[in-house]
Amino acid sequence: MELTQLDRYELTGLLGSGADYEVRSAEERDSGMDVVVKRPVPQMISRGMHGAVEERTDRTIHVYQELANSIPQVCPMLGYTERGNHDAFFGDDLGQEYRVTISQRARGIPLVGDVRARILRVPIGLGQNLFCLFPLPFAEGDEPFPVQQQLLDAEERFHQAGYVLLDMGPQNIFFQPAAKHISIIDPGALLTGDLDRTPVGRGPQDIHDFYLEMLKFYTTFQPPPTDVTGYRDPYNMRPVVNFDQELQEMARGLSLEPTATEDCRQAGQDLMEKVRRRGCESFGEFQEGLLSYLEALRQRNLALPNIEEMGRAWNNALQLLREDHWRKYAFVADEELNDL
């Protein structure tokens, strides 16, 4: 990972734009390697309002150099530019200086796709629902929860190095179904001992805020859908506003879910209450509790009387990943799906 020049690359398309960054695909001219080029959102740049994003970019570069490029679940950063005017490369006239980063292109699909694609009726929640919340036939064998386990493995590496990585929502995770491998594409939301990024109205954050994200985005007490439409939309994607309230609502919903077994309720509610009190004494304690809860949910699902109907809905939803929309990613449906 090093300082680089943008003239080494040729832009090939727009992949998406979020609150902070615009992301484009590109190709390295000499090698033909596919990469991702990221810069602050152009509207922010043109108004000179990208200072906070630039600070986040600098922190992210430092973390990649120190740690992230050595973590298998993190999509590697290949290089970055000096802060400068890059109007010529992007073909615009923003008239401001900023830094650009270049990363390896993540393989697979995002667990939750670009929200703007919902206008075109794209089922952007397929990855989250098929492979995290309702894995059904996919969750067989020795590793029934590959997404959750790899997220835990990556977070543990950050935690051991003195960081807490947040914003681990499904929109920041790519997944290869055949290899069962995740790629974290934006490890920039970091807590350290000397960095206070507590949102307005929230108390001090720590590793328990990551635990909440795992419960919020990667578990559900609801039974699997019996129709393909239940797989189309992402689940529980509203921002966290109140830590206690989020966990209380989860625990209340679990208590009221008629299909939940006693094992589900005990494993889930005990873990939710421990996280709410910020009472997990170690990372391993949370990991063990989460995997126990996921296994209880899996056993509940397999014992449901309409599991065959649910399995047909899962397989029908899986076929939606063959639609044209998913070709924009580094994803070949026949290679990824034919053996599932």
C-alpha positions, 0 to 999 in steps of 0.5 A: 500500500503506497502513494499512487497516481490516478493516471495509472487507472481508467474509470469504468463506472459508478458503483454507488454514492453514500452519505460520505463517499462516492465509489467508482469502478476502475481498471489498472491500465498495465495489469487490467486489475479491477479496483474501486476508487473512492472519494468524498461525495462531489456535492460536499467537495464543491461546497468545501464541506468535506473536511470531516470526511477527509479526516475519516479518510486519513484515519482509515488509511492509517488503520489499513497500514497498521492493521486492516490489510492483514485481516483476511475479511477486510477488502485490501486498500492498494493505495491512496493519492496526495491531497490535490485537485483531481478534476481532470481524472473525474471529468468535473470542475469541483475546484477543491483538493481532496484525497482519493483511495484505491482498493481491491474490488470486493468479490460477490454481492453486498448483503444489502444493495444500494438503497436507490435501486429499490426504485427499480424494484431491485430486491436489495435485501437478498444477501442479508435474508438468504445468507444471514437471517434465514439461511435454511439449506445454506446453513448446513455442515460444520459452519452454519453461520459463516457471515456472523462468524467471520464478522466476529473473527474480524472484529476480534482482531481489531479489538485485540489491537485496541480498536472497536470497528462499528458501522458493520451493517450489511451494506458494508459487507460483500459476500461470495456464496460459493466460498462463504467468504465476506469482504468488509469494504469500509472499516473507517468507523473506528473507536479508540481510546483517544477518539470520541465519536459519540453521536448526539443523544448517545452515551459513550460507546464501546465494544457493546455497540458492535454487539448490538449491531450483530444482534440488530442486523444479523439475527431475527426471531421471526420465522423464515418467509413462506413466499419469495417476496419476504426475501426482497427487502432489507431487515431492520436497517433504521439507524440506532438512535437509543441503545437501550431502546433497541435492545428492549424492543428486540427482547420484547419482540422475541418474548411475543413471537409465537414460534419461538422456543424456550431455548430461543427465548432464553438464549436471546433474552439473556444475551440482549440483557447482558449487552444492554447492561454492557455486561459482557466480560469478554469478547469470547463471552458474547461470541459464545452467546451469539452462536448459541442464540443463532443455533437455537433459532436454526433448530426452531426453523428446521422444526417448523411444520411448514419448513418445506414451503419455506425451503421452496421460497428460499430457493426461489429467492436465490434465483433472483440473484441471477437477474441482470442487476447483480452483474454490476458486481464482481459476481458470476451467478452460475459460479456462485449459485449452481452448487447451493 
